[in-house]
Amino acid sequence: MGLTTKIGVCLEAFGRPFRSALAQAAKLGVGGVQCDAVGDLSPRRLSASGRREIRHLLRSQNLELAGLVCPLRRGLDVAEDLEPRLARVREAMTLSFELGARIVVVDAGAVPERDDDPRLIPLIEALTALGPFGDRTGTTVALQTGPDAGLRLAEFLTRFDSGALGVAANPANWFLHGFDPAAELAALGGKIVLVHAADAVRGRSNRMGGLAPLGHGDLDWLQLAGTLAALDYRGWIVVERGGVTAETDVANGVSFLRRLLG
């Protein structure tokens, strides 16, 4: 396949506490993990000694932190109470740098189609603030994909003079929004800094589609791997929790990627 990349897993997929999930990830022999910056890993709750302990735990399990996810109750396209959300993202960016990931995944919201859409102003304001902060701290904000076409998102990001704004590509999300995931990957090219690996099934009998464990859906992951290879993508591919119902789904997803990437 010619794809040089690294396989990681989303810790939340295990449904275990942090330490136990780390140990389980290590048993799978993956190189890295992704986790949410909440609870015990909330930047506001983690002291300096707590951050050192997490770095030690990662090293002891021979794992790297592939990325941190910063969950937000509302997207960055919502003007109300935007500054507290930006502060939360900045805190996650600082924590991500200190733990070695340097990538923070954010569901920023859809990019408005029209320039007169009121949601566009707060979104531009947010990324205009976060981009320079990322440039100073050496951390990238990765926008989670889904409702936007890859070309639309790529064109939107050209508005910002910052190297700290990228994309966390989620082919399953694109698939469920009616896009061709391989085409969207190709359109984003060098903006992709992280790939989330899940699967999805098409809606049948007037039912909506949904997420599925990796390798058990309708996505053509062989084609997707070929597209990533053509883009010379060398970052993390993280087995996501979408559609996962048991730890065996995670293990099977890792095995599926290993066979695929050869």
C-alpha positions in Angstrom: 0.0 0.0 0.0 3.0 2.3 0.6 1.3 4.1 3.5 3.6 5.0 6.3 1.5 5.9 9.3 0.8 5.0 13.0 -2.1 3.2 14.5 -3.7 4.4 17.7 -7.0 3.8 19.6 -9.5 6.0 21.3 -9.3 5.2 25.0 -13.0 6.0 25.5 -13.8 3.0 23.2 -12.8 0.6 26.0 -15.3 2.0 28.5 -12.7 1.8 31.3 -11.0 4.2 33.6 -7.9 5.9 32.2 -5.2 3.7 33.7 -7.1 0.5 32.8 -7.8 1.7 29.3 -4.1 2.6 28.8 -3.1 -0.9 29.8 -5.6 -2.4 27.5 -4.4 -0.3 24.6 -0.8 -1.4 25.3 -1.9 -5.1 25.1 -3.1 -4.4 21.6 0.4 -3.3 20.6 -0.6 0.1 19.2 1.7 3.0 19.2 -0.6 5.7 20.6 -3.9 6.7 22.2 -6.4 9.5 21.9 -8.5 10.7 24.8 -11.0 13.4 25.8 -9.8 16.3 27.9 -12.5 15.8 30.5 -12.9 14.4 34.0 -9.5 13.4 35.5 -7.9 14.7 32.3 -9.5 18.1 32.4 -6.8 20.8 32.0 -8.3 22.6 35.0 -8.1 19.6 37.3 -4.6 18.3 36.3 -1.8 19.7 38.4 1.8 19.9 37.3 2.5 16.6 39.1 -0.6 15.0 37.6 0.7 15.9 34.1 4.1 14.4 34.9 2.3 11.2 36.1 0.4 10.9 32.8 3.6 11.3 30.8 5.2 8.6 33.0 2.2 6.3 32.5 2.4 6.7 28.7 6.1 6.0 28.7 5.7 3.0 30.9 3.2 1.5 28.4 5.3 2.4 25.4 2.5 4.7 24.2 2.3 8.2 22.7 -0.6 10.6 23.0 -1.9 10.9 19.4 -4.3 13.7 20.2 -6.6 15.2 22.7 -10.3 15.8 22.0 -11.8 18.9 23.5 -15.6 18.3 23.7 -17.7 21.5 23.5 -21.4 21.7 24.2 -21.8 24.1 21.3 -19.7 24.7 18.2 -17.4 27.6 17.7 -20.0 29.0 15.2 -22.2 30.0 18.2 -21.5 33.6 19.4 -23.1 33.2 22.8 -20.5 32.6 25.5 -17.8 32.0 22.9 -14.9 33.2 25.0 -15.3 30.6 27.7 -15.2 27.9 25.0 -12.1 29.4 23.5 -10.4 29.4 26.9 -11.3 25.8 27.2 -9.7 25.0 23.8 -6.6 27.0 24.7 -6.2 25.0 28.0 -6.6 21.8 26.1 -3.9 23.0 23.6 -1.5 23.7 26.4 -2.1 20.3 28.0 -1.8 18.6 24.6 1.6 20.2 24.1 2.8 19.2 27.6 1.7 15.6 27.1 3.4 15.4 23.7 0.4 15.2 21.4 0.4 18.7 20.0 -3.0 18.1 18.4 -6.4 19.1 19.8 -9.6 17.8 18.0 -12.6 20.2 18.1 -16.0 19.8 16.6 -16.2 23.5 15.6 -19.6 23.3 13.7 -20.4 23.4 10.0 -18.9 26.1 7.8 -21.8 28.3 6.6 -22.3 28.3 2.9 -23.1 32.1 2.7 -21.0 35.0 3.9 -24.0 36.7 5.4 -24.7 33.7 7.6 -24.5 35.0 11.3 -22.7 31.8 12.3 -19.7 32.7 10.2 -18.6 35.7 12.3 -18.0 33.8 15.6 -16.4 30.9 13.7 -13.9 33.2 12.0 -13.3 35.1 15.3 -12.6 31.8 17.0 -10.1 30.4 14.5 -8.5 33.8 14.1 -7.8 33.6 17.9 -6.8 30.0 18.1 -4.5 29.9 15.1 -1.9 32.3 16.4 -2.1 30.7 19.9 -1.3 27.4 18.2 1.5 28.9 16.3 3.0 30.2 19.6 2.5 27.0 21.5 3.3 24.5 18.8 -0.1 23.0 18.9 -2.6 22.3 16.1 -6.4 22.7 16.3 -7.8 19.9 14.2 -11.4 20.5 13.0 -13.5 17.3 13.0 -15.1 16.6 9.6 -18.6 15.6 8.9 -21.2 18.2 7.6 -18.8 20.0 5.2 -17.3 18.8 1.9 -13.5 18.6 2.0 -13.1 21.3 -0.6 -15.4 23.7 1.2 -13.4 23.2 4.4 -10.0 23.5 2.7 -11.1 26.7 1.0 -12.4 28.1 4.3 -9.0 27.4 6.1 -7.2 29.5 3.5 -8.7 32.5 5.1 -6.4 32.1 8.0 -2.7 32.9 8.1 -1.7 30.2 10.5 -0.1 26.8 10.3 -1.8 25.7 13.4 -5.2 25.0 11.9 -5.8 21.5 10.4 -8.3 18.8 10.0 -9.2 15.5 11.8 -10.6 13.5 9.0 -13.5 11.2 9.8 -14.5 9.2 6.7 -17.4 7.6 8.5 -18.9 11.0 9.3 -18.6 12.1 5.7 -20.2 8.9 4.5 -23.2 9.4 6.8 -23.6 13.0 5.4 -23.7 11.7 1.9 -20.2 12.5 0.7 -17.6 10.3 -1.0 -15.0 9.9 1.8 -12.1 9.2 -0.6 -12.9 12.3 -2.7 -13.1 14.5 0.5 -9.8 13.2 1.7 -8.1 14.0 -1.6 -9.6 17.5 -1.5 -8.1 18.3 1.9 -4.7 17.0 1.1 -2.0 18.4 3.4 -4.5 19.9 5.9 -5.1 16.4 7.4 -3.3 16.0 10.7 -5.3 13.1 12.2 -7.5 10.4 10.8 -10.4 8.7 12.7 -11.1 5.2 11.7 -14.6 4.0 12.1 -17.1 2.4 9.8 -20.7 3.1 8.8 -23.6 1.4 7.1 -26.0 2.8 4.5 -29.6 3.4 5.5 -31.9 0.6 4.4 -35.7 0.3 4.1 -36.1 4.1 4.7 -33.9 3.9 7.8 -31.0 6.3 8.4 -27.5 4.8 8.3 -25.3 4.6 11.3 -21.8 3.9 12.6 -20.4 0.4 12.8 -17.2 -1.2 14.1 -14.3 -0.7 11.8 -14.3 -3.3 9.0 -18.0 -4.1 9.5 -19.6 -1.4 7.4 -19.9 -0.1 3.9 -16.8 2.1 3.7 -14.2 1.1 1.2 -11.2 1.4 3.5 -8.9 -0.1 0.9 -9.6 2.8 -1.3 -9.3 5.2 1.6 -5.9 3.8 2.5 -4.8 4.2 -1.1 -5.9 7.8 -1.1 -4.0 8.5 2.1 -0.9 6.9 0.6 -1.2 9.1 -2.5 -1.4 12.1 -0.2 1.8 10.8 1.6 -0.1 10.9 4.9 2.2 10.0 7.8 0.2 10.8 10.8 -2.0 8.8 13.2 -5.0 6.7 12.2 -7.0 6.3 15.4 -9.6 3.5 15.8 -12.6 5.4 17.0 -15.4 4.4 19.4 -18.2 4.9 16.9 -20.2 1.8 16.5 -18.1 -0.1 19.0 -20.1 -2.3 21.4 -17.3 -4.3 23.0 -13.5 -4.3 23.5 -13.2 -7.0 20.9 -14.5 -4.5 18.3 -11.5 -2.3 19.1 -9.1 -5.2 18.9 -10.6 -6.3 15.6 -10.4 -2.8 14.3 -6.7 -2.6 15.0 -6.2 -6.0 13.4 -8.2 -4.8 10.3 -5.9 -1.7 10.0 -2.8 -3.8 10.3 -3.9 -6.1 7.5 -4.9 -3.2 5.4 -1.8 -1.2 5.8 0.4 -4.2 5.5 
